[in-house]
Amino acid sequence: MRRATLRDLRRITLIARAANAPVRAWDASTRSANRLIFVDSFGILRGALDHAAEDVDRLFIDGAATEGEFLSLLTTLPGDFAGDVLFVSDEEHAYLSTTGRGGGRLLYAMMPEDVTFYLEAQRLVKKESIAA
């Protein structure tokens, strides 16, 4: 009798984190909106995107690259990649690149609370409970 293998059909969020990146309450459960895949370095993230761009919903670079590397990535994204790219360089500097209506990409500067809101809205992290 063959065992049935279940393929995870959720879209992927690729996450490259620096060792000193803030601790986040990632929701890696089977109920989460995306399948979270953590990579060890920015270079691995680029390679993973090249091989699975059609399955990747977004990239999150959390302190694992410089601003120059981030901009270089944006200019070399596969043409069919329509996902978000969220880049956090430190606690004060973050940027979100999204696709525009007419094509091309838009770039937004984000505050730390914007990053938290984005991660919660996309159901990538568990919302922090507020103590009464």
N, C-alpha and C positions, 0 to 999 in steps of 0.2 A: 504494500500500500504506500503510495507516495504522500509525503507531507505537503500540504498546501503552504506555499510561501506567500506572505502578504507583502505587496509592494507599497511603500509609503508614497502616496500620490500628492502629498502636500508640496507646495512650492518651497524653495530653499532660501534661507537667509544665511549668507556666508559672513562669518564674524572673525575678524583679525584683531586680537587684543594684545596690547603690551602688558608686560608683567606688572607694571605699576598702574594699570587702568583701574578705575573705580570698580568696586564689587557691585554687581547688578543681580537682581533676583530673576534670572532668566527662566522662562517657562519652556522647558524642554520636554514637557509631558506630551503624551500622544494626543491630548486634547488641544494643544496649542495650534494657533493658526498656521504657523510655518514650521518646517523642520529646520532646526538650528544646527549648523555645522561650524564648529570652531576650527580655525586653522592657526598654525604656529607662527606664521609670518605673513607680511604683506606680499612677498613674492609667491608664496603658495596660494594666496587668495587670487592673485592674477591668473595663475595657472589653472586653478579650479574653475574660474569663470570662463576661461577659454574652452574648457571641455564640457561645461554644462550650462551655458548661458541661457538656453531655453527653459531650464528648470529653476533658474535663480530669480527670485522675486526682488531681492535687495542685497546690498553689500553694507556692512557696518565695519568701519575702520576706527578702532578705539585706541588711539595713541600709538598705533603700530606703523605709522608712516609719517613722513614730513609733508608739509603743505605742497612742496614741489612734486613729491611722488603722487599725492592726491590729484593735483592738476594734470600730471602726465597720464594717470589712469583715466581721467575723464576724457582726455583727447584721444585715447586709444581703445575706448570701450567698443565691443562688437556693435555693428550697426543695428542689429536686431534686438539689442538689450534695452528694454524699456523700463527696467527697474530703478528704484531709488538707490542712491549712494550717500550714506550718512558718514561724515568724517568728523571725529572729535580729536583735536590735537592735544587739548588739555582741558582743565575745568572751565576755562573762560572762552575757548574758541572752538566753534563747531559750525559745520556747513552741510547743507542738504542739497544734493543735485537730483532733480527730477526731470522727466521729459515734459516738453511744452506741447501745447495743442497743435501748433503748426509744424512740429518737428523740432529738432535740436534739444538742448538741455537748458534748464534754468538753475540758478545757484542762489540759495538763500543762506544768509548768516543766521545762526541760531544761538539763543541764550541757553544756559544749563537747564532751565525749567522747560524750554522747548524740546530739548533732547528727551527729557523724562516723559513729557506729554506724548511725543512721537512714539517712543518705545512702548508706552502703555496703550496708546490708540491702535497700534499695529499688533497688539497682544503678544509682544516679544518678551515682556517681563510681567511679573505678577504685580498688580497694584499694591502699593504699600498700604497696610491697614493703619488707620489713624486711631491712636489710643484716645479713649474718652476721658 
